[in-house]
Amino acid sequence: MREDYEAMRRIPVPDRGQRLSVTTSVALQRLADRQRIVLASVADAPARILDFGMREGGVSHVALRT
């Protein structure tokens, strides 16, 4: 069903391998808000898309805070 819906969309959905789920995106953001990890976007690095439902963000590096 999802494939049928995405095939009908006028705006194509980016590659699934690049997009993180809403659940994963929110979990990573919560860890960053609690200062457990650092989310960074480096210009030359391949990025993943954080999907927050109504908005999106990009991240290429995730690091543990020490």
VOPAGU-2260 file (C-alpha; in pm, 1 decimal, decimal comma):
REM VOPAGU-2260
SITE   aa  ch    i         X         Y         Z
SITE  MET   A    0       0,0       0,0       0,0
SITE  ARG   A    1     277,3     246,4      89,4
SITE  GLU   A    2     456,7     180,3    -239,5
SITE  ASP   A    3     133,8     252,4    -431,1
SITE  TYR   A    4      85,9     579,9    -244,4
SITE  GLU   A    5     445,4     691,3    -299,3
SITE  ALA   A    6     420,1     605,1    -669,2
SITE  MET   A    7     120,8     842,9    -701,4
SITE  ARG   A    8     287,5    1136,9    -525,3
SITE  ARG   A    9     381,3    1437,2    -736,9
SITE  ILE   A   10     682,2    1510,2    -518,4
SITE  PRO   A   11     902,5    1201,2    -496,1
SITE  VAL   A   12    1002,0    1070,3    -155,5
SITE  PRO   A   13    1380,0    1075,2     -99,9
SITE  ASP   A   14    1563,1     743,6     -85,5
SITE  ARG   A   15    1444,6     542,2     214,6
SITE  GLY   A   16    1804,3     462,9     306,0
SITE  GLN   A   17    1863,4     832,6     370,8
SITE  ARG   A   18    1551,3     896,8     580,2
SITE  LEU   A   19    1528,4     793,1     944,6
SITE  SER   A   20    1190,9     705,3    1091,8
SITE  VAL   A   21     996,7     955,3    1301,5
SITE  THR   A   22    1052,4     737,4    1609,3
SITE  THR   A   23    1429,9     721,7    1557,8
SITE  SER   A   24    1447,2    1092,6    1477,0
SITE  VAL   A   25    1260,1    1190,7    1793,5
SITE  ALA   A   26    1470,7     953,3    2005,8
SITE  LEU   A   27    1795,2    1102,3    1870,9
SITE  GLN   A   28    1666,1    1455,6    1928,3
SITE  ARG   A   29    1569,3    1372,9    2287,6
SITE  LEU   A   30    1917,3    1235,0    2354,4
SITE  ALA   A   31    2067,4    1552,1    2206,7
SITE  ASP   A   32    1834,2    1770,8    2417,5
SITE  ARG   A   33    1946,0    1580,2    2729,6
SITE  GLN   A   34    2308,5    1635,3    2622,2
SITE  ARG   A   35    2384,2    1263,5    2593,1
SITE  ILE   A   36    2482,9    1289,2    2225,1
SITE  VAL   A   37    2586,6    1555,7    1975,8
SITE  LEU   A   38    2413,2    1576,3    1637,3
SITE  ALA   A   39    2619,4    1753,9    1372,6
SITE  SER   A   40    2598,5    1823,8    1002,5
SITE  VAL   A   41    2928,3    1840,2     817,4
SITE  ALA   A   42    2908,7    1984,2     466,5
SITE  ASP   A   43    3111,2    1718,6     283,7
SITE  ALA   A   44    2971,9    1415,5     466,6
SITE  PRO   A   45    2672,5    1213,6     350,3
SITE  ALA   A   46    2371,3    1311,2     560,9
SITE  ARG   A   47    2062,7    1134,4     686,3
SITE  ILE   A   48    1723,4    1301,0     705,7
SITE  LEU   A   49    1566,3    1329,4    1050,0
SITE  ASP   A   50    1189,0    1310,9    1004,0
SITE  PHE   A   51     989,0    1491,3    1273,0
SITE  GLY   A   52     654,4    1470,2    1096,7
SITE  MET   A   53     582,6    1832,7    1004,8
SITE  ARG   A   54     950,4    1928,4     975,3
SITE  GLU   A   55    1279,1    1767,6     879,8
SITE  GLY   A   56    1640,8    1807,4     975,1
SITE  GLY   A   57    1972,2    1674,0     856,1
SITE  VAL   A   58    2253,0    1503,1    1040,7
SITE  SER   A   59    2577,9    1348,1     924,2
SITE  HIS   A   60    2752,0    1276,7    1254,5
SITE  VAL   A   61    2629,4    1143,9    1589,2
SITE  ALA   A   62    2874,1    1139,9    1879,7
SITE  LEU   A   63    2847,1    1045,5    2246,8
SITE  ARG   A   64    2917,8    1321,1    2494,2
SITE  THR   A   65    3180,5    1236,7    2750,2
